[in-house]
Amino acid sequence: MGVRNYLIEGVSGAGKTTVAEELERRGRHVIHGDRTLAYLGDPETGAALEPLTSEAVTDIARWRHERWIWNVDEVERLAADRSSAQSFFCGGSRNHRHFIHLFDEVFILDIDADTLSRRLAARAEDEFGGRPAERRLIARLHATKEDLPKTAVSIDATAPIARVVDEILSTCRG
């Protein structure tokens, strides 16, 4: 049987990195999308873009968020790799529609607005979500769910991390 690929998505602060780290602790194969696949680019073409300053764009947080994409060729290569029974791709991408078909299941980490606010308040200013404008953007995206895959399994990510990962794994085949 070939590898099964799973995508774990959610707004910034939902717990994608924490879930990835717990999956790794349990010996699972994890791809940290935001660390290894992501870059600023055109969501349609994939062309890399130069970072802008706040002087060049009035809403730099939104500009960056809308252009946070994954390298589609690399996602395809990793998804085709058969060396692990399961691979968990964790992170957010504005071009997921170009590769979402590669996943056997998609999970959305869901949290309430108060939990999101507490998590973002604990972030350093140099981490996305650490600045007030970024927190406002994330709160709006959380409310509208506009950037998230439409067809996915919702996971209550306010539960203890062990329970969150147990729920994800109980849904995975293979």
C-alpha positions as CSV (number, residue, x, y, z in Angstrom):
1,M,0.0,0.0,0.0
2,G,1.3,3.5,-0.8
3,V,1.8,6.4,1.5
4,R,-1.2,8.3,2.7
5,N,-0.9,12.1,2.8
6,Y,-2.8,14.3,5.3
7,L,-3.0,18.1,5.4
8,I,-3.4,19.8,8.8
9,E,-4.6,23.4,8.3
10,G,-6.1,26.2,10.4
11,V,-5.7,29.9,11.0
12,S,-2.5,31.2,12.6
13,G,-2.6,30.3,16.3
14,A,-4.9,27.2,15.8
15,G,-2.1,24.8,16.8
16,K,-0.6,23.5,13.5
17,T,3.0,23.6,14.7
18,T,2.1,22.1,18.1
19,V,0.3,19.2,16.4
20,A,3.2,18.7,14.0
21,E,5.6,18.5,17.0
22,E,3.4,16.0,18.8
23,L,3.1,13.9,15.7
24,E,6.9,13.9,15.4
25,R,7.2,13.0,19.1
26,R,5.1,10.0,18.3
27,G,7.4,9.0,15.4
28,R,5.2,10.2,12.6
29,H,6.6,11.6,9.3
30,V,5.8,15.4,9.3
31,I,6.4,18.1,6.8
32,H,6.4,21.6,8.4
33,G,4.9,23.4,5.5
34,D,5.4,26.9,6.9
35,R,9.1,26.1,7.5
36,T,10.1,24.1,4.5
37,L,7.6,24.7,1.7
38,A,6.3,28.3,2.1
39,Y,7.4,31.5,0.5
40,L,5.9,34.8,-0.6
41,G,4.6,34.3,-4.1
42,D,1.7,34.7,-6.6
43,P,-1.0,32.2,-5.5
44,E,-2.0,31.6,-9.2
45,T,1.4,31.3,-10.9
46,G,3.7,30.4,-8.0
47,A,6.2,33.1,-9.0
48,A,8.2,34.3,-6.1
49,L,7.7,37.8,-4.9
50,E,10.1,40.2,-3.1
51,P,9.0,41.1,0.5
52,L,7.4,44.5,0.7
53,T,7.8,47.1,3.4
54,S,4.8,48.8,5.2
55,E,5.6,51.9,3.2
56,A,4.9,50.1,-0.1
57,V,1.5,48.6,1.0
58,T,-1.1,50.0,3.4
59,D,-2.0,46.6,4.9
60,I,1.3,44.6,4.9
61,A,-0.2,41.9,7.1
62,R,-2.9,41.1,4.6
63,W,-0.5,41.4,1.6
64,R,1.8,38.9,3.2
65,H,-1.0,36.5,4.2
66,E,-2.6,36.5,0.8
67,R,0.8,35.6,-0.8
68,W,1.9,32.9,1.7
69,I,2.1,29.9,-0.6
70,W,3.7,26.5,-0.8
71,N,5.9,25.2,-3.6
72,V,3.5,23.1,-5.6
73,D,6.3,21.0,-7.3
74,E,7.8,20.2,-3.9
75,V,4.4,19.3,-2.4
76,E,3.8,16.9,-5.4
77,R,7.3,15.4,-4.9
78,L,6.8,14.8,-1.2
79,A,3.3,13.4,-1.7
80,A,4.6,10.9,-4.2
81,D,7.3,9.7,-1.9
82,R,6.5,6.2,-0.7
83,S,9.1,5.8,2.1
84,S,6.6,6.5,4.9
85,A,3.2,4.9,5.5
86,Q,1.7,8.3,6.4
87,S,2.9,11.9,5.9
88,F,1.4,14.8,7.7
89,F,1.8,18.2,6.0
90,C,1.2,20.9,8.6
91,G,0.8,24.6,7.9
92,G,-1.2,27.2,6.0
93,S,-1.1,28.0,2.3
94,R,-3.1,30.4,0.1
95,N,-2.6,28.1,-2.9
96,H,-3.8,24.9,-1.4
97,R,-6.3,24.5,-4.3
98,H,-3.4,23.6,-6.5
99,F,-2.4,20.5,-4.5
100,I,-5.3,19.6,-2.1
101,H,-6.2,16.7,-4.4
102,L,-3.0,15.0,-3.3
103,F,-4.3,14.5,0.3
104,D,-6.3,11.5,1.5
105,E,-7.8,13.7,4.2
106,V,-7.7,17.4,5.2
107,F,-8.0,18.4,8.8
108,I,-8.9,21.9,10.0
109,L,-7.8,22.8,13.6
110,D,-10.7,24.8,15.0
111,I,-10.6,26.9,18.1
112,D,-12.9,29.5,19.7
113,A,-12.1,33.3,19.4
114,D,-11.0,33.6,23.1
115,T,-8.5,30.8,22.8
116,L,-7.2,32.3,19.5
117,S,-6.8,35.7,21.2
118,R,-4.9,34.2,24.1
119,R,-2.6,32.2,21.9
120,L,-1.8,35.2,19.7
121,A,-1.3,37.5,22.6
122,A,1.5,35.2,23.8
123,R,3.4,35.4,20.4
124,A,6.5,37.4,20.0
125,E,6.2,40.5,17.8
126,D,8.4,39.0,15.1
127,E,6.2,36.0,14.8
128,F,3.1,36.3,12.5
129,G,0.2,37.2,14.7
130,G,2.4,39.0,17.2
131,R,1.5,42.5,16.0
132,P,-2.0,44.1,16.5
133,A,-2.7,44.5,12.7
134,E,-1.9,40.8,12.2
135,R,-4.1,39.8,15.2
136,R,-7.0,41.7,13.7
137,L,-6.5,40.0,10.4
138,I,-6.3,36.6,11.9
139,A,-9.5,37.3,14.0
140,R,-11.3,38.2,10.8
141,L,-10.1,35.2,9.0
142,H,-11.1,33.0,11.9
143,A,-14.6,34.4,11.8
144,T,-15.0,34.1,8.1
145,K,-13.0,30.9,7.5
146,E,-12.4,32.4,4.0
147,D,-8.9,31.0,3.5
148,L,-9.4,27.5,4.7
149,P,-10.2,24.4,2.6
150,K,-13.9,24.0,2.3
151,T,-14.1,20.2,2.6
152,A,-12.3,19.0,5.7
153,V,-12.6,17.2,9.0
154,S,-12.9,19.8,11.8
155,I,-10.8,19.0,14.9
156,D,-11.4,20.7,18.2
157,A,-7.9,22.1,18.8
158,T,-8.8,23.6,22.3
159,A,-8.5,20.1,23.7
160,P,-5.2,18.9,25.2
161,I,-2.6,18.3,22.4
162,A,-2.5,14.5,23.1
163,R,-6.3,14.3,22.5
164,V,-6.2,16.5,19.4
165,V,-3.5,14.2,17.8
166,D,-5.4,11.1,18.9
167,E,-8.5,12.4,17.1
168,I,-6.5,13.1,14.0
169,L,-4.8,9.7,14.0
170,S,-8.1,7.9,14.7
171,T,-9.4,9.3,11.4
172,C,-6.3,8.3,9.4
173,R,-6.2,5.1,7.4
174,G,-3.1,3.2,6.9
